[in-house]
């Protein structure tokens, strides 16, 4: 299991390196606001295309590399999603208005 802690303008993942295959993500919203989770296969957050607003990732442009997504969860919620991850680099992020640019993204390495 990979623990994903979301709080305002921060996502922490533990462990940050996992073995490929089926991976259970436990997403804990520790912030006072709702947060979503999107998992894309990408080298790093800086390579993700932005929408014209400059604050959110262009989800249509990353649709082909999106592995999983969870709709926004309430503060205090704990949600799980099982994903199949192949070896490579992934970015986990919240794309609610301003959250990505505020720092809500983190890498995950799959070996």
Backbone as JSON, one array per atom type, in Angstrom:
{
  "sequence": "XXXXXXXXXXXXXXXXXXXXXXXXXXXXXXXXXXXXXXXXXXXXXXXXXXXXXXXXXXXXXXXXXXXXXXXXXXXXXXXXXXXXXXXXXXXXXXXXXXXXXXXXXXXXXXX",
  "N": [[0.83, -1.18, 0.0], [0.44, 2.24, -0.75], [0.71, 5.22, 0.87], [-0.98, 8.21, 0.57], [-0.93, 11.42, 1.44], [-2.9, 14.2, 1.53], [-2.96, 17.65, 1.87], [-3.67, 21.11, 2.29], [-2.09, 22.51, -0.38], [-0.02, 20.65, -0.53], [1.21, 17.4, -1.2], [2.04, 14.31, 0.05], [3.77, 11.28, -0.36], [4.16, 7.89, 0.54], [5.55, 4.75, 0.5], [7.92, 6.45, -1.68], [8.88, 5.11, -3.77], [8.05, 2.25, -5.53], [7.33, -1.2, -6.38], [6.42, -2.33, -9.61], [3.11, -3.24, -10.79], [-0.07, -4.23, -9.38], [-1.11, -1.67, -7.34], [-2.13, -0.39, -4.29], [-3.5, 2.63, -3.52], [-3.82, 4.64, -0.77], [-5.63, 7.31, 0.03], [-5.54, 10.09, 1.94], [-7.25, 12.79, 3.02], [-6.12, 15.39, 4.6], [-6.52, 18.05, 4.8], [-8.28, 21.24, 5.19], [-9.9, 21.63, 3.03], [-11.61, 20.33, 0.08], [-10.05, 17.79, -1.92], [-8.8, 16.42, -4.95], [-7.42, 13.54, -6.68], [-5.11, 12.86, -9.13], [-3.4, 10.64, -11.21], [-0.69, 10.46, -13.26], [1.39, 9.22, -15.87], [4.47, 10.48, -16.12], [7.52, 12.34, -16.54], [8.13, 14.42, -14.7], [6.54, 16.97, -12.67], [6.95, 19.43, -13.9], [6.86, 18.93, -16.6], [4.24, 18.69, -17.34], [1.47, 19.74, -19.3], [-0.04, 22.94, -19.16], [-3.24, 24.54, -18.65], [-4.72, 27.4, -20.31], [-5.22, 29.15, -18.16], [-3.02, 28.97, -16.57], [-2.87, 27.9, -14.07], [-3.83, 25.33, -13.68], [-3.49, 21.89, -14.66], [-3.71, 20.75, -18.0], [-6.01, 18.57, -18.44], [-7.16, 17.18, -20.59], [-5.05, 17.05, -22.38], [-3.33, 15.31, -21.12], [-4.69, 12.98, -20.98], [-4.18, 10.5, -22.27], [-2.06, 9.48, -20.82], [-2.96, 9.31, -18.3], [-3.43, 7.46, -15.45], [-5.08, 6.98, -13.28], [-7.8, 8.43, -11.41], [-9.33, 10.25, -8.78], [-12.34, 11.6, -7.73], [-13.0, 14.8, -6.14], [-12.45, 14.64, -2.64], [-13.93, 14.85, 0.58], [-12.8, 16.92, 3.37], [-10.93, 15.16, 5.78], [-11.6, 12.69, 4.81], [-10.87, 9.28, 3.87], [-9.77, 7.5, 1.21], [-9.55, 4.76, -1.09], [-7.82, 3.49, -3.93], [-7.13, 1.15, -6.42], [-4.48, 0.65, -8.58], [-2.89, -0.22, -11.67], [0.42, -0.17, -12.15], [3.07, 0.36, -14.32], [6.65, -0.05, -14.69], [8.36, 3.03, -14.3], [8.13, 6.65, -14.22], [5.89, 8.65, -12.34], [3.43, 11.21, -11.74], [1.63, 12.46, -9.06], [-1.18, 14.39, -8.4], [-3.24, 17.19, -7.35], [-5.75, 18.84, -9.05], [-7.47, 20.89, -8.62], [-8.66, 24.26, -8.72], [-5.87, 26.28, -8.65], [-4.5, 24.6, -6.89], [-2.55, 22.77, -7.92], [-0.53, 24.54, -8.85], [0.01, 25.66, -6.44], [1.53, 23.79, -5.21], [0.63, 21.19, -4.93], [1.6, 18.48, -5.86], [3.45, 15.51, -6.52], [6.2, 13.23, -7.03], [6.22, 9.74, -8.03], [8.01, 6.83, -8.14], [8.27, 3.92, -10.04], [9.5, 0.72, -10.05]],
  "CA": [[0.0, 0.0, 0.0], [1.1, 3.53, -0.8], [-0.07, 6.22, 1.61], [-0.97, 9.52, -0.07], [-1.51, 12.42, 2.35], [-3.2, 15.48, 0.89], [-3.35, 18.78, 2.72], [-3.62, 22.28, 1.42], [-0.88, 22.85, -1.13], [1.03, 19.66, -0.34], [0.91, 15.98, -1.27], [3.16, 13.47, 0.47], [3.55, 9.88, -0.71], [5.09, 7.01, 1.26], [6.89, 5.07, 0.02], [7.99, 7.21, -2.92], [9.37, 4.16, -4.78], [7.33, 0.99, -5.38], [7.48, -2.19, -7.43], [5.31, -2.32, -10.54], [2.02, -4.19, -10.61], [-1.22, -3.63, -8.73], [-0.71, -0.87, -6.19], [-3.26, 0.22, -3.59], [-3.24, 3.98, -3.03], [-4.71, 5.09, 0.3], [-5.6, 8.77, -0.08], [-6.04, 10.68, 3.18], [-7.38, 14.24, 2.9], [-5.86, 15.99, 5.91], [-6.69, 19.5, 4.72], [-9.61, 21.76, 5.47], [-10.63, 21.76, 1.77], [-11.71, 19.14, -0.75], [-8.93, 17.55, -2.84], [-8.9, 15.28, -5.85], [-6.12, 12.94, -6.95], [-4.92, 12.4, -10.5], [-2.11, 9.95, -11.36], [-0.28, 10.42, -14.67], [2.75, 8.77, -16.16], [5.21, 11.65, -16.62], [8.86, 12.47, -15.94], [8.0, 15.26, -13.51], [5.43, 17.93, -12.73], [7.29, 20.54, -14.79], [6.6, 18.56, -18.0], [2.81, 18.61, -17.58], [0.96, 20.93, -20.0], [-0.98, 23.74, -18.39], [-4.35, 25.2, -19.32], [-4.44, 28.83, -20.49], [-5.27, 29.88, -16.9], [-1.71, 28.9, -15.94], [-3.01, 27.42, -12.68], [-4.24, 23.94, -13.66], [-2.98, 21.02, -15.71], [-4.64, 20.47, -19.09], [-6.34, 17.15, -18.29], [-7.39, 16.58, -21.9], [-3.75, 16.81, -22.99], [-2.65, 14.2, -20.44], [-5.65, 11.87, -20.86], [-3.6, 9.22, -22.7], [-1.09, 9.0, -19.83], [-3.61, 9.3, -16.99], [-3.58, 6.09, -14.97], [-6.19, 6.91, -12.34], [-8.23, 9.7, -10.82], [-10.37, 10.23, -7.76], [-13.08, 12.85, -7.62], [-12.67, 15.48, -4.89], [-12.88, 14.04, -1.39], [-14.19, 15.77, 1.69], [-11.78, 16.96, 4.41], [-11.01, 14.05, 6.74], [-11.93, 11.42, 4.16], [-9.81, 8.35, 3.48], [-10.27, 6.76, 0.06], [-8.57, 3.85, -1.68], [-7.96, 3.15, -5.34], [-6.11, 0.21, -6.85], [-4.03, 0.99, -9.93], [-1.82, -1.04, -12.23], [1.52, 0.72, -12.52], [4.22, -0.22, -14.99], [7.87, 0.67, -14.31], [8.51, 4.37, -14.85], [7.92, 7.78, -13.32], [4.52, 9.14, -12.3], [3.16, 12.4, -10.94], [0.34, 12.47, -8.38], [-1.48, 15.81, -8.16], [-4.6, 17.72, -7.22], [-5.87, 19.83, -10.11], [-8.5, 21.88, -8.32], [-8.17, 25.59, -9.05], [-4.75, 26.81, -7.89], [-3.84, 23.62, -6.01], [-1.33, 22.27, -8.56], [0.49, 25.61, -8.82], [0.33, 25.9, -5.04], [2.47, 22.77, -4.74], [-0.01, 19.88, -4.7], [2.05, 17.46, -6.79], [4.6, 14.77, -6.0], [6.55, 12.11, -7.9], [6.21, 8.36, -7.58], [8.88, 6.03, -9.03], [7.88, 2.52, -10.07], [10.6, -0.1, -10.58]],
  "C": [[0.88, 1.25, 0.0], [0.18, 4.53, -0.12], [0.13, 7.58, 0.93], [-1.68, 10.49, 0.86], [-1.66, 13.73, 1.6], [-3.56, 16.48, 1.97], [-3.16, 20.01, 1.86], [-2.21, 22.56, 0.93], [0.29, 21.92, -0.85], [0.46, 18.26, -0.52], [2.18, 15.25, -0.86], [2.81, 12.03, 0.15], [4.6, 9.02, -0.01], [4.66, 5.56, 1.05], [6.84, 5.79, -1.33], [8.53, 6.36, -4.07], [8.69, 2.82, -4.51], [7.66, 0.06, -6.55], [6.24, -2.17, -8.31], [4.31, -3.43, -10.28], [0.82, -3.48, -10.03], [-0.78, -2.94, -7.45], [-1.97, -0.23, -5.59], [-2.82, 1.59, -3.07], [-4.28, 4.31, -1.98], [-4.57, 6.6, 0.39], [-6.31, 9.38, 1.13], [-6.06, 12.2, 3.02], [-7.28, 14.85, 4.29], [-6.07, 17.5, 5.92], [-8.1, 19.94, 5.06], [-10.48, 21.9, 4.22], [-10.71, 20.42, 1.06], [-10.48, 19.05, -1.65], [-9.24, 16.35, -3.7], [-7.51, 14.67, -5.99], [-6.11, 12.45, -8.38], [-3.51, 11.81, -10.57], [-1.81, 9.86, -12.84], [1.14, 9.89, -14.78], [3.48, 9.93, -16.82], [6.54, 11.73, -15.9], [8.82, 13.28, -14.66], [6.89, 16.27, -13.73], [5.7, 19.06, -13.73], [6.99, 20.22, -16.25], [5.11, 18.5, -18.32], [2.3, 19.88, -18.25], [-0.11, 21.64, -19.17], [-2.09, 24.27, -19.28], [-3.98, 26.68, -19.48], [-4.48, 29.64, -19.18], [-3.93, 29.88, -16.17], [-1.72, 28.35, -14.53], [-3.32, 25.93, -12.59], [-3.67, 23.19, -14.85], [-4.08, 20.79, -16.75], [-4.92, 18.96, -19.08], [-6.6, 16.47, -19.62], [-6.07, 16.22, -22.57], [-3.0, 15.66, -22.35], [-3.55, 12.96, -20.31], [-5.02, 10.53, -21.23], [-2.59, 8.65, -21.73], [-1.67, 9.02, -18.41], [-3.92, 7.85, -16.61], [-4.8, 5.95, -14.07], [-6.57, 8.32, -11.9], [-9.33, 9.43, -9.81], [-11.03, 11.59, -7.74], [-12.73, 13.51, -6.28], [-13.29, 14.78, -3.67], [-13.01, 15.08, -0.3], [-13.0, 15.81, 2.66], [-12.0, 15.82, 5.41], [-11.32, 12.71, 6.11], [-10.68, 10.6, 3.88], [-10.41, 7.49, 2.38], [-9.17, 5.86, -0.49], [-8.88, 3.66, -3.16], [-6.81, 2.22, -5.69], [-5.77, 0.52, -8.3], [-2.95, 0.01, -10.37], [-0.76, -0.1, -12.74], [2.66, -0.08, -13.15], [5.48, 0.54, -14.55], [7.96, 2.02, -15.03], [8.29, 5.42, -13.78], [6.49, 8.29, -13.47], [4.46, 10.42, -11.48], [1.76, 12.26, -10.38], [0.04, 13.93, -8.06], [-2.96, 16.05, -7.96], [-4.69, 18.86, -8.22], [-7.01, 20.82, -9.86], [-7.87, 23.27, -8.45], [-7.08, 26.09, -8.1], [-3.98, 25.79, -7.08], [-2.54, 23.09, -6.62], [-0.22, 23.31, -8.46], [0.88, 25.96, -7.39], [1.24, 24.84, -4.44], [1.87, 21.39, -4.52], [0.32, 18.9, -5.82], [3.29, 16.79, -6.2], [4.92, 13.63, -6.95], [6.36, 10.77, -7.21], [7.02, 7.57, -8.61], [8.47, 4.57, -8.9], [9.01, 1.74, -10.74], [10.11, -1.44, -11.04]]
}
